[in-house]
Amino acid sequence: MVIDADGTVNPCCYWSAYGNLNPACGNLNETPLLEIWNGPVYQNLRRNMAKGDLAAAGCARCLSLRQGNVMGLQYDPDADREAPAVSPYAKNLQLLREEIAGGAAVLQARPTVVSLTASYACNFRCIHCYQDAARDTRLRREAAIDEVLALMPVLDQIIPGGGEPLLHPLWRRFFNDSGLSANPYLQLSITTNASLVSDEVLAGLARFKRLALNVSLDGGSKAVFETVRRNGRWEQVVGNIDRMIALARLKGPPSFVSVTMSVMKANFLDIPNLVEFAAQRGIPFGLSPVVSMPVDQSLTCFNDPAAETAGWRDALREAETRFASSSPRAPEGPPQHTHFGVVAQCVPWKILDQRHEPVEGVVPERILRNCWKQFGREVLVGFFPVDGGRLQECRYYAPLIDGRYRVSLPEGEYALGFFPRNLYASPLPSYRVRVVRSGEGVRLETIRLPLPGASALKAVRAAFGRILPDSSKRVLKRLLARS
């Protein structure tokens, strides 16, 4: 169970990401936790999982499965030594196994893995952070956190989320006052930027039987790390990673430390260095492609595709080579080489086969004023290819500077959208352009489609064949009302 700071509850972190558009299970600001746990979305998931129908369950496109990760019931095998089960942890585990084996859609057993993001507060300002526009977001319902903490005796894992979780007083208190005597099996799994790993934090971590400590590194070299993770200091973070590794090794398996990279334009060429960093320390690494927002860092959206993807294939080959030749200390586990294939699959390489021409355009004054009023001066223009009358994903973008933009496009028709970099790209259905090649080069033609305002959002939904994210729907409605 993954609980976001806005109250949204999902079964896992892949549920509504990487091409998945599954509905949320509920909102903890509005509904008690255990009602969500046995609500309609969870019931549908369990029912179809029991039948082996991943598509109907919402998991057919799971990125974790594509990366080759082991997916199964997570628990401490030492609990099986309780015969009969005595502790709340072992009793809940036994009940969960029985109910899942019986195909139950409504469970009496409680959740065993909970990720809780109490707020988005963070001391870094990473260039790709999708939470940047909502730094102050926090769970509103006071009883919500108490409902999570009440699960501690039966949880296999608690996962503090962020923002930066070590910045939040809740987790600093929890490390020292977690009442582990009620659940000696509890594993702490945390993703941190590793800038706040003090002696006190390490002492708190050492109290847990099992640790899964992941560091969002986003670079394998000082220059790239400090470019992407603004406010971060490479030497400090690396030193703290090494201290965490020493703690995990002192505790022994299954405790571990890993590093991950959110792969984007700014660090793609640094993937080999991340692999080398992990191999030198004998720790796992992970690669999470940035595929939606911000579009100026997305692996699927370009201003000049040939220039921006230069060297990407070579970087992946070099990373695979370094991984294959890494020292015997390289960790056992899932086949990490699949990470490279998943990243490669996210890049729309086929667009490189098309001929692109640089074009310049001017945004009409009325739309420009509306954009500035809505978003401020830092606005991006998104270009959504129109194929057979249907809008495709946003594949091109350009910064909007003084009402003008410059972008490299192939011939064809495009719907335009306007948005800040930290929101999903959304098109205006009534504003399109066409790139036309002529003997003297290319020209850009503006197409205005007179759509009634009341039906505009419906037209966008129909064109995409899906519902836009709520944040984009609200923005789109306001823009349409003024255009």
N, C-alpha and C positions, 0 to 999 in steps of 0.2 A: 504494500500500500504506500503510495507516494502522495504526500500532502504538501501542496504548494502554499506559499505565503498569502496568496489571494484566496485560500480556502479550497481550491480545486483538488479533488481526489482522483487519482488514477491508479490502476493496478501496478504499473511500472513506469520507468522513465522513457520507454520507447513507445508507449501507448498512443501518444498524439504527436509523435515526431518522426522525422525521416520518412515522410510520405504517408504515415498513418494519420487518419483523421477520425479516430474513434471518439465517441462521446465520453465526456467526463462521467465518473461514477457518482458524483455529487459534489456538494460544497460544504465543508466543515463549518463555515460561518453560518450556515442555514440549517444543517441537519446533523444530528448526533452521529458520532463515528460508527457505532455498531449498526445503525439503520442503513448507512451507506454500505457497510460491509456485506449486508444481505439485501441490498437494493437490486433493482432490475438489471443494471449493467453488469454487476458482479454475477448475478444469477445466469445471465445469458453466456457470459464468459465460461463459467464452470460447466454449464450444460453442454456447450459445444466442445469444450476441451475433453469432456468425458466421452464424447462421440468421435474424437479425433479430427474434428472439422476446424482447422486452424483459421480458415478464411471467415467462417461464420463467427468464430470466437473473437476475431479482430487481430489475429497474430500472424497471419500469413506472410506479412512483409516485415517481420521483426528483424531489426538490424542485429540484435544480439545473436540470433540464430544464424544469420548470414556470416557473422564473424567467427562462428564455430564455437561459441561459448557453451559450456555444459549447463543445461537447464533442467533442474530437478528440485526436489524438496531439500531445502537447506536446513541443517540441524547439526547439533553436536552429538556425535555417536556415543559419547560417554553417557548420555541420558538413557541409552538402551540397557545400561547395566542396572538400572532401577527395575527390579522385578519383585513385586509389582511396582508400577509407577507410583511415586510418592510426591515428588515436587510438582508444583503447578505447571512448570515447563514440560516435564515428561508426560503428565496427564493430558495436557492440551495437545501435545505432539501425537500421542496415541489416538486421541479422538479425531484429530485432523486426518490422520492416515485412514482410519475406518470410514469417515464420511466421504473422503475423496475416492477411495476404492469402491464405495457404493454409488458413486455418481451423484452425490447430493448437490443440489443447487443452493440450498439454504443451509448454512453451517452453524452448529452450536459451538464449534471450535473458534477460537479467536485468531486474529492475524498473528503471524510469526515474524514478519519482516515489515518494519515501518520506517519510511523516510519522512522526516519532518523538517520543513523549511519554515522556521518561525518568522523570518524576515529576510529581505534582500540586502540588508546592510553589508557593506564591503569596504575595505580600505584600499582596494585596487580599482582602477578604471580601465579595464581591458577594452581594446578597440572593437571587439566583436560581441560585447556583453549585451544580450537581449533584455537583461533586467535593468539596464541603465536608466530607462525612462520611468522606472517604478521603484526607485531605491527605498522609498518610505513605506512600501507595502508590507503589511503585517497582518497576522490573523486577528480578526476583530472579536470573535466570540471568546470570552474569557475562559469558559469551561472547556474549550477545544483542546488546549494543551493538557489540561488535567485528564481528559479522556485518553489521550495518548500515553501519558505517564502511568495511568492505571493498568496498562497492558504490560508493564515491565516484567512482572513475574513470569509471563508466558512467552515473551519475545525471544526469538533466536538472534535477531539483529535489530539494533536501533541505528539509524543512519541520520545524523545531523546534517541538514542541508543548508544552502545559502544562495546568494551572498557568500560571505565568509563565516562559517559557523563558529569558529573560534573567537569571533568578535562579539558574539551574542552572550549576555550574562547567563541565559538559561543553560547553555551547554557547559560553560565554565563551572557553574554550580553543580551541574549533573555529574561531571567527571569525579567530583569529590564527594557527592551526596547521593549517588545513584542507588544506594541500598542493594548492593550486589549480593548480600546474604540471602535475599529473597529469590535471586536467580543467578547462581554462580556460572550458568552456561552462557550468559548474555555476551554476544559479540558486538563490538563497536566498529562500525564501518563509516568512514568519513572521507569526504573529498575536501581538501583544504588548499589554500595557496601557499601554505607552509611559511608564512611570514611571521606568525604569532606563536610559534612552538617554543614556549618558555620552559624552564625547568619545572614549574608548577604544572603546566599542561602535560609534560612527559610523565610526571608522577601520577597524574590522574589517568592517563592512558594505560599506565602499567598495572592499574587495578583490575583491568578486564582480562578475562581468560584468553580471549581471542581478539585479534586486531586485524582489520583490513583498512590500511591507510593509503589513500590515493592522493597524489599531488597533481593539480592542474598546472602543468609546467609550460605547455604551449610553445616550447622551443628547446633546442638542444644546445644552444650557444648563448652567450651573454647578450650579444647584439640583438638577436631576434627576440629573446625572452623579454628584454627591457623595452623593445619596441611594441610588442603585443600587450604585455602585462604592465601597464603604466602604474607607477608608484612602487613597482617591485624591484628589489636589488638582488641580482643573480647570486652573488657570493653568500648573502644571508640565507636565501632560500635553499641553495645547494647544501650549505652547512647543516641546515635543519633537516633536510632530507636524509643526510648521512646519519644524523642522530636518531631519526625515526627508524632507519634501517637497523641500526645497532639494537634498538629496543625490540623490534620485531624478531630479530635473530636470537636475542636473549630469551624471549618467550618460546621460540621454536614454532614449527608448523602446527596449525595452519596459518599462523599470523604472517602477514607479509606487507610490504610497501610496494606501490606501483606508481608510475607516472603516466599521464595522458596528455595528448595534444589535440586541441580543437583545430583541425586542419583547415586552413583558409589561405587566401592569396598571400598574406603577409608572411606565412611561415612554411609554405609548401616545400620550398627548396631546403628547408632545415630538417625535414623528416629523417634523413640519414643520421644527422647528429643526435636526434632524440633516441634513435635505435642504439647508437653507440653509447650514449649516456646510460641507458638502461642496461646494456650488455656489460659494461664495465663494472656495474654494481650488482649484477646478477638478479635484477628485478624485472617484473613484467612491465610492458608498456601497452598503451591503448591509443587508437586513433579514432577521433570522432569528427566526421566531415561536417563543415558548416555549409548547409544547403538551402537555407531560406534567408533569414535576416542576420546581420545587415547585408544587403545585396552587394555592397562594394567589397565585401570579404567573402561572399558566397562562391563556392566552386562551380555553381551552375549559371552564373549571371555575369556578363562581361561588358566592359566599355570598349576594349580592343582585344578580342579573344587570342589572336596570334601572339601579341606581346605579353599578355598576362599569363598565358600558359607555357611560355618558353621555359624549357628545362624541366617541366613537370614529369614527363615520362622518364627522363634520365634520373631524376631524384628518386622515383619509386624503384627503379632498377638498382640504384646504388643502395637504397635502404634494404632491399631484399638481399643483396650481396653481403652487406655488413651483418645482417641478421643471420644468414647462413654460416658465416665465418666467425660468429661470436664465440666467446670462450665457453668452456664446459660449465661455467657457473651460470649460464643463461637458464632461466627458470623453466621448470616443467609446467605443463598445463595445457590449455587450449592451443591449437595451432595458430600462433600469432601472425604467421605470414598471411593469413586470410585478411588481416587488417588492410594490407596493401591492395588486395583485390577489391575490397569494399570501397576504398577511397577512389580507386580508378573507375569503378562503376558509377560513381556519383558525377564524374565529369562528363559533360555532353560533348565528347570528342568529335562527333559527326559534324558539328557546326564549323569545325576547322576546315572541313572539306569544301565549304562554301566560300565564294569570293565576297569579301567584305570591302566596303568603301566608306571612307570617312564622310559623314554628312553633318551639317549644322542646321539647327532649327531655332525658331523664335516662338516662345509661348505667348498666346494672346494675353493682353493686359489684364482682362477681367479674371482669367484663371490664375494668372500670376499673383494678383492682389489677394485672391482667396487663399492661395497656397501660403503666402507669407503671413496672412492673418491667422491661418490655422496652425502652421508649423514653425513660423519664424523663417529666417533667411536661408538656413541650411536644408535645402530640399533636393531630393533626387528625382530624376525622371526615369520611369521604368517603361520598357518596350515589350509588349506581349504579342508575339507573332500570331497572326490570324491565318488559320489553315482550314479551308473548306467552311468558312463562316464561323468557326469555333476558335475561341481564344486558347492559346497555349500558355505554358508557364512563362513567367518573366525571364527572358534570356539575355536582355541587354539593359544597361542603365547608363546614365550620365549625370554628373553634377549640374544643377541648374544655377548658373551664374549670371546675375543681372538680366534674367529673362531669356538667356540663350543656353544652348546645350550643344555638345559635340560628341558623336558616337560613331563607331564603325558598324555598319549594318549590311546584310545581303539584301538583294532585291526582295520586295514583298510588302505586305500590309501589316501594320502594327497598331494595336490599341495602346494609348499612352496612359500612364498613371503617375501621380505625384504624391510623395510621402517622405517623411524623415527617415534616416537610415535605420532607426531602431524600431520601425514598425514593418509589418508584412506589406509587401508590394500589392497594391490593389489598383485596377484600371478604372478609368472613366469610360463608360460604354459609348459616350457620344463623341469622343475625341480620338481620331485616328490619323495616321500618316501613311503614305505609300512611298517607298523607295523605288524609283524608276530609272533604269539605265538607258542612256541615249548615246549617240555617237560622240558627244563631247564629254561624257562622264556620267554622273548620276545627278538626279534632282529629287528633292523632297516635296511631295504634294500633301497638303492638309485636307483631311476628309472630315466633315462635320456630319454626324448622324443624329438627326432630331428625334431623340427618344423622350417620351414623357417622363417627368421626374418620378412619378409614382411607380413606374414599372422598371426604372433603371436598375435597381438592385436585383430585381427578379431576372433581368436580362443578363447581369453579370453571373448570377448563380447558374443560370441555364448554360451560359457559355463555358463555364468551368466544369459543370457537372458536379459541383460540390458546394457546400456552404463555406463562406469566408469566415476567418476567425472573427470573434466578436469585436476586437479592437479595430479591425479593418472595416467591419460593417458600420460601426459608429462613425468613423472618419469619412467613409464613402457617402453616407447619408448626408452629413453636413456639407461636404463639397458639392454634392448634386443639388442640394437645396439652394446653393448660392450661384451655381453655374447656369 
